[in-house]
Amino acid sequence: MKDRIVEILQYTLKKGSGEEFHQIMREVSVPLHVKNGIDVVAYGKSLHDADSYYLIRAFESEEQMKSVLDDFYASAGWRSGPREAIISRIELSLKSVLSLPQSGIDGLR
């Protein structure tokens, strides 16, 4: 089986906003991702700090990742939906992209 592309986003949130951020992710953003065909592997608050957050997404290829995310972030659902509530709570964002076998991705779920 071919490896998949995994994107790991790590956010440092504005102090005290972790719980609200998680609620927005759980109730609005992640369902919107799923509706748009994005494989959300895992997401949540870091165990070490309630204002640190992670979002892990998987894609078939780097090209598919770019295409799907470009479409997602240009969509009305994102732009008029959770975009501002999410962006306004992020102080710092880090992104890593790697290739993993499906078994590794399943282990992160």
C-alpha positions in Angstrom: 0.0 0.0 0.0 1.3 3.5 -0.9 2.2 5.9 1.8 0.0 8.9 2.4 0.9 12.5 3.0 0.3 13.7 6.6 0.2 17.3 7.6 0.7 18.2 11.2 -0.4 21.7 12.3 0.6 22.9 15.8 -0.9 26.0 17.2 0.1 28.2 20.1 -3.2 29.8 21.1 -3.8 33.1 22.7 -3.7 32.7 26.5 -7.0 31.3 27.9 -8.5 30.5 24.5 -7.9 26.8 24.3 -11.3 25.6 25.4 -13.2 28.0 23.1 -10.9 27.0 20.2 -11.5 23.3 20.8 -15.3 23.9 20.9 -15.1 25.7 17.5 -12.9 22.9 16.1 -15.2 20.1 17.4 -18.5 21.7 16.5 -17.8 23.7 13.3 -14.4 23.3 11.7 -13.8 19.5 11.8 -17.3 18.8 10.6 -16.7 21.3 7.8 -13.4 19.5 6.9 -15.2 16.2 6.8 -18.0 17.6 4.7 -15.3 18.8 2.2 -13.7 15.3 2.0 -10.6 16.1 4.2 -9.4 13.2 6.3 -8.9 14.6 9.8 -6.8 12.0 11.6 -6.7 13.7 15.0 -7.1 17.1 16.7 -7.1 18.4 20.2 -5.5 20.2 23.1 -1.9 19.2 24.0 -1.5 17.4 27.2 1.2 19.8 28.4 -0.7 23.1 27.8 -4.4 23.8 27.3 -3.5 26.7 24.9 -1.4 24.4 22.6 -3.3 22.6 19.9 -2.7 20.1 17.1 -4.6 19.2 13.9 -3.4 16.2 11.9 -4.8 15.7 8.4 -4.0 13.0 5.8 -4.0 13.2 1.9 -3.3 10.9 -1.0 -0.5 13.1 -2.4 1.1 16.5 -2.0 -0.8 17.6 -5.1 -4.1 16.5 -3.7 -3.3 18.2 -0.4 -2.6 21.5 -2.1 -5.7 21.2 -4.3 -8.1 20.2 -1.5 -6.8 22.8 0.9 -6.9 25.6 -1.7 -10.5 24.7 -2.4 -11.4 24.4 1.3 -9.8 27.7 2.4 -11.5 29.5 -0.6 -14.9 28.1 0.2 -17.8 30.2 1.5 -18.3 27.6 4.2 -14.8 28.4 5.6 -14.7 32.1 4.8 -18.1 32.9 6.3 -17.9 30.1 8.9 -15.3 29.4 11.5 -12.3 31.2 9.8 -12.3 34.4 11.9 -13.1 32.7 15.2 -10.1 30.3 14.6 -7.6 32.7 13.2 -8.3 35.3 15.9 -7.3 32.8 18.6 -4.0 31.6 17.0 -0.8 33.3 18.2 1.7 31.0 16.3 1.2 28.2 13.8 3.8 25.6 12.8 3.3 23.1 9.9 5.1 19.8 9.2 4.4 17.5 6.2 5.6 13.9 6.1 4.9 10.6 4.4 3.5 7.7 6.5 2.1 4.3 5.8 -1.6 3.8 6.5 -0.8 1.8 9.6 1.1 4.8 11.1 -1.9 7.1 10.3 -4.3 4.6 11.9 -2.1 4.6 15.0 -2.6 8.3 15.3 -6.4 8.1 15.2 
